[in-house]
């Protein structure tokens, strides 16, 4: 939980630095708000029992409630962030980081702006967050709905097969082209010629040079939306260069993403295990062999979602956003720390007595420390055992102890003791059991804890 | 939301200082866990629809899930805190701060300790939090379930009427004794002699001297539980004096609290409008006339709750806790701040262009600032209007602007401008539009923002 607080603190700190405003939406929405927004995954929505009111469901993500909120409050532009839990009626699989209840951490930019500027900023936020969290090498895979749809149109995929072919293509990060082609042709009945033609496009990835080469393909650019998408990607890379994010971005024509509401650029950040940062990724066998740990953040542009909840046509608000999968990030960071080295609490000083109990004196000393913003604890017993007090310090890795004795108290002194070797080092002292005047105690402890 | 973050930060900071560990429990529990814990209010529990799994409900408070968590994980002692939302299927009344979904902020001490020590510490946490939040004068009303039950027994209240008489007594803070007596005698059929006898006790409040005087009443002390309760209160006041909380505590024999699970000390913090701190409250007409804004925190000891969820008898874990009603605290603090003075975001610098657009240059400058941990924004347009940029700064009370012009950029300089009189004062400058080298920009802005 402490690690969780630290991670969330890092992320929201960056959100604020980019002008983000926190907005909180309720954990449940009217059922109809959520219906028809999540494609196949709609079956995972948690419904509330109708107890004589409206039909409600638990939020499935933070994006749809945000769009509903913008429409309901007539907000035309905002940069918002939201850290909260979402709910999916799934079979939990802890090992895969799949749970029924988990945190999402979202940043979104809503408003009518010039093309690709907010999109490039969101990707800058994405890069800065993952860099700050220090979770290892990562790659931001990026595609554009207009480009993907355009390619399907140019290749001749029938309208009614676009969704299913799209989801087959999305598996190219885990499966070979042969398997994906088989799924399209055998399972989904796509013409083999069309499948092969799709294959010449969707297996490509790269940087701005790939955009340029696709823009030279007159068959592609004859499709208006596809050309628009490519020009937007070109713009994106122009801004990305200034934002300093270009080294992390891989334009990947196989990225599809399942959600219904995306209309423009889409992206997904994946970790790359033990691999160098691919500055100019190529469609090589080597790269495909890179171990993919999985997606830690994803998002895209959704220009139509707010309009769905608005009463008039002027209620349309274009949006672009990113959602961090906090549970996965925790899992990765947890494995980097030695579990035992994580301190369970923040307590800096344990106030203990040698033998006589001295409860009131222990309360007084703890009080004195707390009043000076030093976190302190003591055992809630009138006569605690010495060993129990020591064990508590060890278990909680508490760095310092103040030890009270009847004789010392009468002389107005207490003892300070470093409770472990690490603590002694951290507290910049090797001394044990130094006597110190009660009147100097706060100053002495502050010095030892480097406060 | 920013105020909310600050308030929660203050509270959790204090929780940590007392050794608190954050624990998170799920937003839904099995329905049976919540059943029979909340008395009459059980009808406000939100049930989830049975979609082919267990029967679940949304948590009603953070206490019952905490107790369930302790039992499930076999935890025998812990100091935990938890800030999260709870759910009540009530008719929302915003003016009364009553909502269906709201935050609670809980601190609990679980474990087998010596009598009244953790209880006194919880009250110290309560006093420190309310003092730190600076929400005005407050009083901690306190009673003990054993004392209240004992008084009912001594006065001869029939067993089956105890609950309903208890809830009538609880209204003594809002109603006159005559009205409460009428409710007991006329509406609830209590013998008038019994009612009058109850009245001689429950209208009393005070400090340790009240405990002492009750201990001298042999009719009361003949009841074993009552005597036990009084001795515990005596102990409490002894510790309370050392903790420095005694000035805030009023032993109030009318405090009852509705929840089923309390077994010992119970308390409620109330704000007192424009009244001096009652150091030794007396049962005077004057005091009854004090305006009561309402309860901002409440809690008590619940020694049996964990045991209800444990499989064996050794699963019994005594607990005592406090829950802060954050929404009410927000409402009070919001009314203290001028709404307009609250900054909607944290942005410190707005990067704007004079006329030529200069988008890439604006991105570069914003990037430079952000890399140095200065929060910065700019307009997402290739050629934004000057007035629109100024309006954004005004609306968001952004203190500083960096203004970029084509001519200046070619000379390697930008202008810094304080955006308002307040900002100019805050940024310790009266100068407007000073030219500064781009290479000195971060240092100069840090100086002006006192970073």
Interface residues (C-beta under 8 A of the other chain):
Chain A: X1 X2 X4 X5 X16 X17 X18 X19 X20 X21 X22 X23 X24 X26 X27 X28 X46 X47 X48 X49 X50 X51 X53 X58 X79 X85 X87 X89 X100 X101 X109 X111 X113 X114 X117 X118 X120 X121 X124 X128 X238 X239 X242 X243 X244 X344 X345 X346 X347 X359 X360 X363 X364 X367 X370 X373 X374 X375 X376 X377 X379 X380 X381 X382
Chain B: X1 X2 X4 X5 X16 X17 X18 X19 X20 X21 X22 X23 X24 X26 X27 X28 X46 X47 X48 X49 X50 X51 X53 X58 X79 X85 X87 X89 X100 X101 X109 X111 X113 X114 X117 X118 X120 X121 X124 X128 X238 X239 X242 X243 X244 X344 X345 X346 X347 X359 X360 X363 X364 X367 X370 X373 X374 X375 X376 X377 X379 X380 X381 X382
